[in-house]
């Protein structure tokens, strides 16, 4: 009975995600560019051989992974603090909860334009503050070593409320009786955080982690608006590289190969994260 109720959702997910994925996989085995007259012609896996030897693809994979790991890690820590704060009872909590969601509700393009202005040289507020304190020009969006950190800041500000909402929902499911019993046994609030809250919150942390890891690994609009992949391709993501091949070079076959390659890397990353979390649970169980 439950399977029948889930069938419409499964069919919808298959239609929205499965059909394009199959299309991209098929196109990755064909040459489809201006050279072929935009006609898909089988090329015996030449796209994949090109991908394996494409240094730019692997550089973008490293940059995308770095962006995803740092931004999602910071988001989890900040979101946990926000969720714990919003779970407490205090006056005006409802208003603050609504205001916390505003960054997430804003369109990414609008938000990215705002951050590009904030980091702008020489007119942005950060550069103006640097001048005020007598510091040298920072050139944040022109320095390959630090520009990616600016994109991380923009992403953390935008998507932390999403994870905070998931963790807050998890906190609402933890019975208050557990904390009362823990206090009666002489437990301290800090100990309750590590003995009750975080263990029971693990499924929600995993959910938020996997969701955000997938979104961060596929980042496109934030990078495109803030930096355009520059300077010197130092912030270029895999999604942006695929877009450039498709829309600038009209090489749709290789663009599809990049997308499928990115999907495989993301799938492996999610499996690795899942395996690490499961292994940690097994170790904790054995220690107990």
Steps between C-alpha positions, in 0.01 A plus 500: 500500500782738593676420170187600308481831686865570419463404133393849373796663677741238364368549147532879532859474625581257221350734242671815630842352576520164326407605145755788477766276655441229242506764226832640622648149530397422143632833372835446676563210261446720194669790330251786479655835415534756221753264340230237453238756404337462845409142410574226755747249355639202699869551574590177684563661837731776375330749731591292805860459388519876457347549846755274668786699344338841552708684761246781518227252597707361788602848611135603508414177685753590772374858518136389515579243771691761702210742472244233597694363799584839652161662442294202617723449804459863606127488431453195724681664792323835468162337433532285812563809714205682341269199539592459868432870557165497319393188687506689829195683634547877500302804401500584130619155397240469223607826336866399512417159353326666205783751451758220505345351187527821296850431357387157383182646344693754291579400140862386475571738212383803698698389805813438290476849349487643850811311610683597181437863590609444862834353383538747212827688454519794556135590576384217725452555875778258592751696292369824647552365851852393404573856384350638819745297709791583272534153350612418149249419226379143554387417143294212636335406170828537306722279716490129400609398850208658688220551245362152568461595867273787393276251318495282812386799708217568257391135498514467879290813546246379246449136596574474874128569579408191296706269721392690812136431409569127463688484832230705674241250380715224647531679832121529520470119489722441807277441805548747784466209746848382403655829611299505823610146584860593418484803731354289781799267465731797551590556135618842387365689194828465309503125562137478382607652168746218434310216668145574379469778243775419250446119495125539439567774244729283286235399240414866440867597479551225242196617303618860496855394419403292198257761368749783530792294372305427182398865460848638573666255261266619225551871570458714189305824532690628805837452327376629166370826646770568761817410310412345164743223595794740528751623561694262273233229548589478871133484605361315200268217600420182309149625421642825361756309292222288355297814427797662322547196275131489415413867456831656396661221297175321402658165588196331650648151498798593715284722721277201574810292577613759756157490663496120524858500627401755765200287597724194545741695720211636709351152536834362619535790747151438643571127534828580678327737743228245568759224559701720740190585703388137513849391606504760777167368627636145504809610691291692754279195548803277552650741757177501696 
